[in-house]
Amino acid sequence: MKDIKTLGELKKSGYQSKSIKDELRDNLIENIKNKVTTFEGIHGYENTVIPELERAILSRHNINLLGLRGQAKTRLARMMVTLLDEYIPVVEGSEINDDPLQPMSRYAKELIAEKGDNTPISWLHRDERFAEKLATPDVTVADIIGDVDPIKAANLKLSYADDRVIHFGMIPRANRCIFVINELPDLQARIQVALFNILQEGDIQIRGFKLRLPLDMQFVFTANPEDYTNRGSIVTPLKDRIGSQILTHYPDSVETARTITSQEANLDERQSASVYVPDLAKDLLEQISFEARDSEYVDVKSGVSARMSITAFENLLSTAERRALLSGDDETSVRLSDFTGVIPAITGKVELVYEGEQEGADFVANILIESSVKTLFPKYFPKIEKLEKQGEETPYDDLVSWFFNNDGFELLDDYDDNTYKSKLDEVKPLDVLIADYQPDIDSKDVYFEKEFILWGMVQFKKLSKYRYSEGLQFKDPYGSYISGL
């Protein structure tokens, strides 16, 4: 097909023009029939967002993806490019990607009238058929629709009444393309009004020029519900012209969140090879986001982006890697105490309510980590509250007694792996708990779970934990009080 260089050759080939919405529809139908996954790498939307998006494409609708930050809205829009035909013909030199068989611009019509079947054509790849604009307060009608270009008028010695002095904006230049406007509510109302006719009738007006350009476009808008009240809104007539509004959401399970984080985390190969991450550590990391979305300290309306887990995972591995480099270990495993290293990734990603601001971002981040431990603890070991009966033995009695009889237990941040393991091995009741309740545990995960037990005991008020500059200290919460009497 790319060997076809002129309009005459294109006509002889039997090529049929097709609108972009029909391209998307036809190629999606083929994918569905052949069981081909269109939106590869998008997880958690298989039964919600993706079916709705596919229905919108089959209906040939313009689409608004509505959801909180970090819900893959822009990625979904960009992946629609894979549903376009690989190449389409355009009149060579056309500013607005004129279809040789259905020219719109004055330039294309005059060129075809002059050269006929010898009109040169070129081929546009689907990767070049995507345009994107972030809505910011400084966006103007001239940017997205077009304006009169006085320099062009002067160079061509044309009157301002001649439509050849028009400089087309981003939307006309994206004719026959997917055009995405991100954060639509942030676009000023007068700019949104300029989109009305483009969406419905295909008309554009530039400085008194009324051009009947039936632009062939697939519009995709993204919006955040928070923007409707905090910064702007989508004007009602524009919403009326958008065919489908699709609600996105956060992952509904830790397993899905883990898959996303693993896929998106930007890790160095050497880092991945030298740092082992226990499965429990991965679950714990994802649970932090779930805790944040339910936290009284975090603004729920703002949301907690999936990017928080991704950057926290990168920080977690970097914390373990740095510790290993300092201690001289060639390989290491993530420790629960390494989670202090993810706090900068948390504090930059959550919007705090007044109470959270009063407590401080670091305090809230620590609360989220500890709440994650408390939530996951009963999934691995017996729930402590249910065993609180007077005179009844519990699986944790020996562990509590060990701390009662020992004056504190320290885990320093800079311990090398051998020292870290030997310190935890001193607490013999931990071995019994692991053997009784996690008999099939991977040997690489044992020491992380030992530390996890200690943190869990703290959350259920059986031990106390103190953080100081060199590391952590665990103590019996009552022993120090009794010994001080």
C-alpha positions in Angstrom: 0.0 0.0 0.0 2.8 2.4 0.8 4.0 2.0 -2.8 1.0 4.0 -3.9 2.2 7.6 -4.4 -0.5 9.4 -6.4 -4.3 9.8 -6.2 -4.7 7.9 -9.5 -2.9 4.9 -8.1 -5.0 5.1 -4.9 -8.2 5.0 -6.9 -7.1 2.0 -9.0 -6.2 0.1 -5.8 -9.9 0.2 -4.8 -9.2 1.9 -1.5 -12.3 3.0 0.3 -12.4 5.9 2.7 -13.5 5.2 6.3 -14.2 7.5 9.2 -12.0 7.2 12.3 -14.9 6.0 14.4 -15.7 3.3 11.8 -12.0 2.3 11.9 -12.1 1.9 15.7 -15.4 0.0 15.5 -14.4 -2.4 12.8 -11.0 -3.2 14.3 -12.6 -3.7 17.7 -15.1 -6.1 16.3 -12.2 -8.1 14.8 -10.4 -8.2 18.1 -13.5 -9.3 20.0 -14.2 -12.1 17.4 -10.6 -13.3 17.5 -10.4 -13.1 21.3 -7.6 -10.5 21.1 -7.1 -8.3 24.2 -7.3 -4.7 23.1 -6.3 -3.0 26.3 -3.2 -5.0 27.2 -1.7 -4.3 30.6 -4.8 -2.7 32.1 -5.7 -4.6 35.2 -8.9 -4.6 37.4 -11.1 -3.1 34.6 -11.9 -6.4 32.9 -15.5 -6.5 34.1 -16.2 -2.8 34.6 -14.4 -0.1 32.6 -13.2 -2.0 29.5 -16.7 -3.4 28.6 -18.2 0.1 28.9 -15.3 1.6 26.8 -15.8 -1.1 24.1 -19.5 -0.4 24.0 -18.8 3.3 23.6 -16.4 2.6 20.7 -19.0 0.2 19.0 -21.5 3.1 19.4 -19.1 5.5 17.8 -19.3 7.9 20.7 -17.0 10.6 21.9 -15.9 9.6 25.4 -15.4 11.2 28.8 -13.4 9.1 31.3 -14.3 10.3 34.7 -12.3 9.2 37.7 -9.8 10.2 40.4 -6.1 10.6 39.8 -4.0 7.5 39.1 -6.8 5.4 37.5 -5.2 4.9 34.0 -7.6 7.3 32.2 -4.9 8.7 29.9 -3.4 5.3 29.3 -6.8 3.9 28.2 -7.1 6.8 25.7 -3.6 6.3 24.3 -4.2 2.6 23.9 -7.1 3.3 21.6 -4.5 4.0 18.9 -4.0 0.3 18.5 -7.5 0.0 17.1 -6.7 2.3 14.2 -5.7 1.1 10.7 -2.0 0.9 10.4 -1.7 3.5 7.6 -4.1 5.9 6.0 -3.5 8.1 2.9 -3.3 11.9 3.1 -2.9 14.6 0.5 0.8 15.4 0.7 1.5 18.7 2.4 -2.0 19.1 3.8 -2.1 20.8 7.2 -5.2 18.9 8.3 -4.5 15.4 7.0 -6.9 15.7 4.1 -8.4 12.4 2.8 -7.4 12.3 -1.0 -10.8 10.9 -1.8 -12.7 13.4 0.3 -10.6 16.7 0.5 -11.8 19.4 2.9 -9.2 22.2 2.9 -8.7 24.8 0.2 -5.1 23.7 -0.2 -6.1 20.0 -1.0 -9.0 20.9 -3.3 -6.9 23.3 -5.3 -4.0 20.8 -5.5 -6.4 18.0 -6.7 -8.0 20.4 -9.2 -4.6 21.3 -10.6 -2.9 17.9 -10.7 -5.8 15.5 -10.8 -4.8 11.8 -10.6 -1.1 12.9 -10.3 -1.8 14.6 -6.9 0.9 13.3 -4.6 -0.2 11.4 -1.5 1.6 10.2 1.6 0.8 7.6 4.2 0.2 8.4 7.9 1.0 5.7 10.5 -1.5 5.2 13.4 1.2 6.2 15.9 1.1 9.7 14.5 -2.7 9.9 14.7 -2.9 10.8 18.4 -2.9 14.3 19.8 -3.2 15.3 23.4 -3.7 18.6 25.2 -3.7 19.2 28.9 -6.3 21.7 29.9 -4.7 24.6 31.7 -6.0 28.2 32.4 -3.7 29.7 29.7 -5.3 27.6 26.8 -6.9 29.8 24.2 -9.3 29.3 21.3 -6.4 30.1 19.0 -4.4 27.2 20.4 -7.0 24.6 19.9 -9.2 25.9 17.0 -7.0 28.4 15.1 -6.5 32.1 14.4 -5.6 34.6 11.6 -1.8 34.6 11.1 -0.7 38.1 10.1 2.8 36.9 9.2 1.3 34.5 6.7 -0.8 37.3 5.3 2.2 39.5 4.9 4.4 36.9 3.3 1.7 35.8 0.8 0.5 39.3 0.3 -3.1 38.3 1.1 -6.0 40.3 2.5 -7.3 39.3 6.0 -10.5 38.5 4.2 -8.8 35.5 2.4 -9.2 32.2 4.3 -5.6 31.3 3.3 -4.4 33.5 6.2 -5.8 31.1 8.7 -3.4 29.2 11.0 -5.2 26.0 12.1 -5.0 25.1 15.8 -4.5 21.7 17.4 -7.9 20.2 16.7 -8.1 20.8 12.9 -4.5 19.6 12.6 -5.6 16.4 14.4 -8.2 15.7 11.7 -8.6 11.9 11.3 -6.9 11.4 14.7 -7.8 10.6 18.3 -7.7 13.9 20.2 -7.5 13.8 24.0 -8.2 16.7 26.3 -7.0 15.9 29.8 -8.6 17.5 32.9 -11.5 18.9 30.9 -13.1 20.8 33.8 -9.9 23.0 34.0 -10.6 24.3 30.5 -12.3 27.7 30.7 -16.0 27.8 30.0 -15.5 30.0 26.9 -13.0 27.5 25.5 -15.4 24.6 26.1 -18.1 26.5 24.2 -15.8 26.6 21.2 -16.0 22.8 21.1 -19.8 22.6 20.7 -20.0 22.8 16.9 -16.9 20.7 16.4 -18.4 17.9 18.4 -21.9 18.1 16.9 -21.8 19.7 13.4 -18.1 19.8 12.4 -18.2 23.6 12.0 -15.3 25.8 13.1 -15.3 29.6 13.3 -12.1 31.6 13.3 -12.1 35.4 13.4 -15.3 35.7 11.4 -14.4 32.9 9.0 -17.1 30.3 9.1 -15.5 27.2 7.7 -17.6 24.1 7.0 -14.9 21.5 7.8 -16.5 18.2 8.6 -13.6 17.1 10.8 -13.3 13.4 11.3 -12.2 12.9 14.9 -12.5 10.7 17.9 -12.6 12.9 21.0 -11.6 11.4 24.4 -11.9 13.6 27.5 -10.6 12.9 30.9 -11.9 14.5 34.1 -11.6 14.3 37.8 -14.8 14.6 39.9 -12.9 16.8 42.4 -12.4 19.4 39.7 -16.1 20.0 39.4 -16.2 21.8 42.7 -12.6 22.9 43.3 -11.4 24.3 40.1 -14.0 24.3 37.3 -16.8 22.3 35.7 -17.9 20.8 32.4 -20.5 23.1 30.9 -23.8 21.3 30.5 -24.2 21.7 26.7 -20.7 20.2 26.2 -21.6 17.2 28.4 -24.7 16.8 26.3 -22.6 16.4 23.2 -20.3 13.7 24.7 -21.7 10.3 23.9 -20.5 8.1 26.8 -19.2 9.0 30.2 -17.3 6.1 31.8 -16.4 5.9 35.5 -13.0 4.6 36.4 -12.0 3.2 39.8 -9.1 2.0 41.9 -8.2 -1.7 42.1 -10.6 -3.6 44.3 -8.1 -6.2 45.6 -4.5 -6.3 46.8 -3.7 -9.0 44.1 -4.8 -6.6 41.3 -2.9 -3.7 42.9 0.2 -5.9 43.2 0.0 -6.8 39.5 -0.2 -3.1 38.5 2.7 -2.1 40.8 4.9 -5.0 39.5 4.2 -4.0 35.9 4.7 -0.2 36.4 7.6 0.0 38.8 10.8 1.3 37.2 13.5 -0.9 38.7 17.1 -1.4 37.8 17.9 -5.0 36.8 20.7 -5.2 39.3 18.4 -3.9 42.0 15.8 -6.6 41.3 18.5 -9.3 41.3 20.1 -8.3 44.6 17.0 -7.5 46.6 14.4 -10.2 47.4 10.9 -9.0 48.3 8.7 -11.4 50.3 5.1 -11.8 49.2 3.9 -10.5 52.5 5.9 -7.3 52.0 4.3 -6.8 48.6 0.8 -7.3 50.1 1.7 -4.9 52.9 2.8 -2.2 50.5 -0.4 -2.4 48.6 -2.5 -2.4 51.7 -1.1 1.0 52.6 -3.0 2.5 49.6 -6.2 0.7 50.7 -5.8 2.1 54.3 -5.1 5.6 52.9 -8.4 5.5 50.9 -10.3 4.8 54.1 -8.2 7.0 56.5 -9.8 9.7 58.5 -6.7 11.8 58.0 -6.8 11.6 54.1 -9.1 13.5 51.8 -11.2 10.8 50.2 -12.5 13.1 47.5 -9.0 13.7 46.2 -8.2 10.0 46.0 -5.0 8.0 46.4 -3.2 7.4 43.1 -1.9 4.0 42.1 1.3 5.9 41.6 1.7 5.9 45.4 2.2 2.2 45.5 4.5 2.2 42.5 6.8 4.9 43.9 6.7 3.3 47.4 7.7 0.0 45.9 10.7 1.6 44.2 11.6 3.4 47.4 11.3 0.1 49.4 13.8 -1.7 47.1 16.1 1.3 47.2 16.1 1.4 51.0 17.0 -2.3 51.1 19.7 -1.9 48.4 21.3 1.1 50.2 21.4 -0.8 53.5 23.0 -3.8 51.8 25.6 -1.5 50.1 26.5 0.1 53.4 26.7 -3.3 55.3 28.6 -5.0 52.5 25.9 -7.6 51.7 25.9 -8.7 48.1 22.2 -9.8 48.4 19.5 -8.9 50.9 15.9 -9.3 51.6 13.4 -6.5 52.4 12.7 -6.0 56.1 9.7 -4.6 57.7 11.8 -1.8 59.2 12.7 -0.9 55.6 9.2 0.5 55.2 10.3 3.7 56.9 12.0 4.4 53.6 8.6 4.5 51.8 7.3 7.4 53.9 8.5 10.1 51.3 6.5 8.3 48.6 3.4 8.4 50.8 3.6 12.0 52.1 3.9 13.4 48.5 0.9 11.4 47.2 -1.9 11.9 49.8 -4.0 15.0 50.4 -4.6 15.4 54.1 -7.8 16.8 55.7 -7.5 19.3 58.6 -6.9 16.7 61.2 -4.2 15.1 59.1 -2.4 18.4 58.6 -2.5 19.0 62.4 -0.9 15.6 63.0 1.7 16.0 60.2 2.3 14.0 57.0 5.0 11.8 58.5 2.8 10.8 61.4 -0.1 9.9 59.0 2.3 7.9 56.9 3.4 5.9 59.9 -0.2 5.4 60.9 -1.0 4.0 57.5 1.9 1.5 57.6 1.0 0.3 61.1 -2.7 0.1 60.1 -1.7 -2.1 57.2 0.1 -4.5 59.5 -2.9 -4.6 61.8 -5.3 -5.4 58.9 -3.1 -8.2 57.4 -2.0 -9.8 60.7 -5.2 -11.9 61.2 -4.8 -13.4 57.7 -1.5 -15.0 58.8 -1.8 -15.6 62.5 -4.6 -16.0 65.1 -6.6 -12.9 65.8 -5.5 -11.6 69.2 -8.7 -10.0 70.4 -10.6 -13.3 70.2 -8.1 -15.0 72.5 -8.5 -12.4 75.3 -10.3 -14.5 77.9 -9.3 -14.5 81.5 -7.3 -17.5 82.5 -7.2 -18.9 78.9 -3.9 -19.7 77.3 -3.1 -18.0 74.0 -0.5 -18.8 71.3 1.3 -15.5 72.2 1.8 -16.2 75.9 5.4 -17.4 75.5 6.3 -14.5 73.3 4.9 -12.0 75.8 6.7 -13.7 78.6 10.0 -13.6 76.7 9.7 -9.8 76.4 8.6 -9.5 80.1 11.8 -11.3 81.1 14.1 -9.4 78.8 14.9 -5.8 79.0 14.0 -4.7 75.5 14.9 -6.0 72.1 16.6 -3.9 69.4 16.7 -4.1 65.6 19.1 -1.5 64.2 18.7 -0.3 60.6 22.3 -0.9 59.7 22.5 -4.5 60.8 24.0 -6.7 58.1 21.9 -9.8 57.1 23.6 -12.2 59.4 23.3 -10.0 62.5 19.7 -9.2 61.7 18.8 -12.9 61.4 20.8 -13.8 64.6 19.0 -11.1 66.5 15.6 -12.4 65.5 16.7 -16.0 66.2 17.2 -14.9 69.8 13.4 -14.6 70.2 12.7 -18.4 70.3 8.8 -18.1 70.6 8.8 -16.6 67.1 10.0 -19.9 65.6 7.1 -21.7 67.3 4.5 -19.3 65.9 6.0 -19.6 62.4 6.1 -23.4 62.6 2.5 -23.6 63.9 0.8 -21.1 61.7 3.0 -20.8 58.6 4.4 -24.3 58.2 4.7 -24.0 54.4 6.4 -20.6 54.3 9.3 -20.0 51.9 12.6 -20.0 53.9 13.4 -16.6 52.4 10.3 -15.1 54.0 10.8 -16.4 57.5 12.6 -13.4 59.0 10.3 -10.9 57.4 7.3 -12.7 59.1 9.2 -12.8 62.4 9.5 -9.1 62.3 5.9 -8.9 61.1 4.8 -10.8 64.3 6.5 -8.2 66.5 4.9 -5.3 64.6 1.5 -7.1 64.9 1.9 -7.6 68.6 2.5 -3.8 68.9 -0.7 -3.0 67.0 -2.7 -5.3 69.4 -1.1 -3.7 72.4 0.9 -6.7 73.5 4.3 -5.0 72.9 5.5 -1.5 72.6 7.7 -0.2 69.8 10.0 2.8 69.9 11.6 4.4 66.9 14.9 6.2 67.4 17.6 7.3 65.0 19.5 4.0 64.8 16.6 1.6 64.6 13.7 0.1 66.5 13.2 -1.1 70.0 10.5 -3.6 71.1 9.6 -3.9 74.8 7.0 -5.4 77.0 4.5 -2.5 77.6 3.9 -3.3 81.2 7.3 -4.8 82.3 9.1 -1.4 82.3 6.3 0.1 84.3 6.3 -2.7 86.9 10.1 -2.6 87.2 10.0 1.1 87.8 7.8 0.8 90.8 
